[in-house]
Amino acid sequence: MPDIAKSATPGPVCILFIDLSQDREGFEHNLSRAVFTELKNAGIALASDDVIFADDVKTYVDSFKNRDFNTLLLLTHGCKDPRDGNVSEIAPPDEGSNYYELARLTPLLRDKLVCLAVCHGSCEDARQVFLTEDHFALTLVAPASALFANEVQAFFPQFFRELNNSCTTEIDPNVVRRCVEENNHFANRKMRVHSNALSHS
């Protein structure tokens, strides 16, 4: 991960929630709506009135325009590359896309917290694209292995409630780590925190 100048994400938590599953008839969209509703009911600031369901490239890119947020929550349906398993494909925003292509479409996230909810198939690149080159985030919360729907729904609302209560002026990566540790049992210990701004104590 490249060196970064900032040590914390400015402002209290404000989440932009994008569903990249392109699965309106499947469990992911119901899951997204359930998580969004829990976040809203908890009084956590959200950057849109509903989950943004990105069904194509344009919708995904447009999701970031004119929205004030410091936390990005991405829900995707991952599936491993059938060729060698080194690059995990994602259903949207374009069929056959992978996470490196997704990163090229994503605005810079250098001062933001990014949280990944990758259901089913998962690969290392889902994490690495947000930790390297020009698209790295200040702090990344991501699963070390594929999540199931019940783990996503159990972990993220609890994690964000605690983070929201703990970070009233800025989002310190060390506080993110503590909030993940205290709620990781909801995700069966799958969640990891990545940031150059983490202390080693």
Secondary structure, 3 states (H helix, E strand, C coil): CCCCCCCCEECCCEEEEEECCCCCCCHHHHHHHHHHHHHHHCCCEECCCCCEECCCHHHHHHCCCCCCCCEEEEEEEEEECCCCCCCEEECCCCCCCEHHHHHHHCCCCCCCEEEEEEEECCCCHHHHCCCCHHHCCCEEEEECCCECHHHHHHHHHHHHHHHHHHCCCEECHHHHHHHHHHHHHHHCCCEEEECCCCCCC
